[in-house]
């Protein structure tokens, strides 16, 4: 049995401080990845760009030319307003 203070997730999150790009056919925004798991991304973006249910093309550029960027279709699960930005949780639906 897990203790009450243990995180009860299937996958652990990796803390990341990297640029993430979200795009649609008509819009492109840049944010900062806070953490990453095999199923999702938590990121900070400017206020007012993301709403629950939206789908975006997500690109997490690689730090190395030998490693391709992470690309996925991402669906917004929730948006929490912070002092200067929005904290956006995205579910990665189609990673390639």
Secondary structure, 3 states (H helix, E strand, C coil): CCCCCCCCCCCCCEEEEEEEEEECCCCEEEEEEEEECCCEEEEEECCCCCCCCCEEEEEECCCCCCCCCEEEEEEEEEEEECCCCEEEEEEEEEEC
